[in-house]
């Protein structure tokens, strides 16, 4: 299909440093720099992620919510799962390699950071509505739980 060649807006070195400082001091070990206005129909954000961040697998349960991810710096692994939490696909996105990936609506997914730290530019169609925005997988550990760290390591091992 057609590739959306939207290149990310530029970031200054100062912004990058500040955002990574936010990510490093956050319990979630990531920081989103939101670029769109609240309630916008097209969502754009930079995600600054440390290598130990864990995002619980989830899906966006409405047809227009196709997520597009562009690598800005570093590398990450995108994982797609079936309804039972089995990995169906593991895709490496990195500078100088595959630099872009599209996550289909309704697809269970998460990502793992494969470099020391990573910047990803993400876009998604659709207004933010809590009910249709994100559904968390009940087969995966909650963020911040005791099981999260070993589960994250098992996901990362798919890329080593």
ChimeraX attribute file (.defattr): number of C-alpha atoms within 10 A of each C-alpha:
attribute: neighborCount
match mode: 1-to-1
recipient: residues
	/A:1	3
	/A:2	4
	/A:3	8
	/A:4	9
	/A:5	8
	/A:6	8
	/A:7	9
	/A:8	16
	/A:9	10
	/A:10	8
	/A:11	10
	/A:12	8
	/A:13	9
	/A:14	9
	/A:15	12
	/A:16	14
	/A:17	12
	/A:18	12
	/A:19	21
	/A:20	23
	/A:21	16
	/A:22	17
	/A:23	21
	/A:24	20
	/A:25	12
	/A:26	13
	/A:27	11
	/A:28	16
	/A:29	19
	/A:30	25
	/A:31	21
	/A:32	19
	/A:33	13
	/A:34	13
	/A:35	12
	/A:36	13
	/A:37	10
	/A:38	10
	/A:39	11
	/A:40	12
	/A:41	13
	/A:42	14
	/A:43	20
	/A:44	22
	/A:45	19
	/A:46	24
	/A:47	22
	/A:48	26
	/A:49	28
	/A:50	24
	/A:51	17
	/A:52	18
	/A:53	24
	/A:54	25
	/A:55	21
	/A:56	23
	/A:57	24
	/A:58	20
	/A:59	24
	/A:60	23
	/A:61	17
	/A:62	14
	/A:63	12
	/A:64	14
	/A:65	23
	/A:66	19
	/A:67	18
	/A:68	18
	/A:69	21
	/A:70	23
	/A:71	24
	/A:72	21
	/A:73	16
	/A:74	18
	/A:75	25
	/A:76	26
	/A:77	19
	/A:78	22
	/A:79	23
	/A:80	21
	/A:81	19
	/A:82	12
	/A:83	11
	/A:84	11
	/A:85	15
	/A:86	12
	/A:87	15
	/A:88	11
	/A:89	12
	/A:90	18
	/A:91	15
	/A:92	19
	/A:93	23
	/A:94	21
	/A:95	14
	/A:96	9
	/A:97	10
	/A:98	13
	/A:99	17
	/A:100	20
	/A:101	17
	/A:102	16
	/A:103	20
	/A:104	17
	/A:105	16
	/A:106	17
	/A:107	18
	/A:108	26
	/A:109	25
	/A:110	19
	/A:111	22
	/A:112	24
	/A:113	22
	/A:114	20
	/A:115	15
	/A:116	11
	/A:117	20
	/A:118	22
	/A:119	24
	/A:120	25
	/A:121	21
	/A:122	21
	/A:123	22
	/A:124	21
	/A:125	16
	/A:126	18
	/A:127	16
	/A:128	16
	/A:129	9
	/A:130	8
	/A:131	10
	/A:132	15
	/A:133	15
	/A:134	17
	/A:135	16
	/A:136	16
	/A:137	18
	/A:138	13
	/A:139	12
	/A:140	16
	/A:141	20
	/A:142	16
	/A:143	16
	/A:144	14
	/A:145	8
	/A:146	10
	/A:147	12
	/A:148	18
	/A:149	16
	/A:150	11
	/A:151	15
	/A:152	18
	/A:153	13
	/A:154	11
	/A:155	20
	/A:156	19
	/A:157	9
	/A:158	13
	/A:159	14
	/A:160	6
